[in-house]
């Protein structure tokens, strides 16, 4: 919303003032906007836990034959959460329906 207001303010500056003054105002507005976005991103980014980003819920079916791998859960070297996963069938390969340390 603030960025939109700054764009409108830049356009109004071009209409009211000469182009040289408008160009100077636009560079100041762009600088302020860039700093504001950077600060917002640094201060308001939530910490995503590995468990929150590695989640499998209500997955489908996977079948593997030979030396292959099937995964309907979470295969990760960090924590994860698997809930109501589908069937992983392995006929000679590796199958996972929950959480495993890589598959």
N, C-alpha and C positions, 0 to 999 in steps of 0.2 A: 504494500500500500504506500509506503514511504517512497519507494523507488518510482512508482507511478506519479506521485506528487512532484518529485524532482524532475521528471521528464516534462510534465506540464509546465513547471516553473521555467525550465530551459526554453521551451517553445514561447512562453510569454515574454521572456527576456529578448528573444530574437525579434518579436513583433514590436515591443516598446522601445528598445534601444537599437543602436547601430550594430552591424555584424561583428565589428572588432570587440566591442564591449560584451556582446553576447558570447563570443568565443572565449573570452577570459572568464566570464561567469560559468560557462559550461565546463571548463577545465577545473574550476574550484568545486563545482557541484559533483563532478565525476570523482574527484579526489576524496571528498567527504563521503560520498556513497561507497566507494571502495573500502575506506577505512571502517565505515559502519558495518558493512557486510562481513569484513574480516573479524571484527570484534564480536559480532553476533554469532558467527560460526564458532569461534574459539570459546565463547562463554556459554553457549546454549546447546552444544552437541552432547547428547547423553552418552554415557559410557555403555557401550554394548558388550554385554558379557558373552563369552563364547557359547554358553548354553542357550542364550536367547537367539543367537544367529544360526545355530545348528539345530534345527528342529524338523522333525518329520511327523506329520499327522495324517491319518487316513490315506495311506498311499496305496498304489495298485499292486499288481502281481508281477514278479520277475522270475524267470526260469533260466538256469545256466546248465550247459552241458560241457563235457570235456574239462579243460583247465581254466574255464572262464570264471567270472565273478558276477553275482547278482546281489543287489542291494535295494531294499525298500525302506530302510531305516536311515540311520546316520552313521557314516563312516568318516571318522575324523580323529586327529591326534589330540584334540581337546574335548572337553565335555560337550554333551548334547542331550537332546530329549526326543524320544520316539514314543508315539502314542497311537494306538489303533492302526498299526501298520499292516500292509498286505502280506501275501505269502511270497516268500523267496524260496524257490526250489533249486537244489543243487544236485546234479547228477554227475559227480566227479569234480565239480568246482567248489567254490566257496560261496555261501549264501548268508545274508544278514537281514534280519527283520527288526532289529533293535538298534542299540548303540554299540559300536565297536571301534577299536583303535586302528582305523584304516582297514580297508578290505583288500 
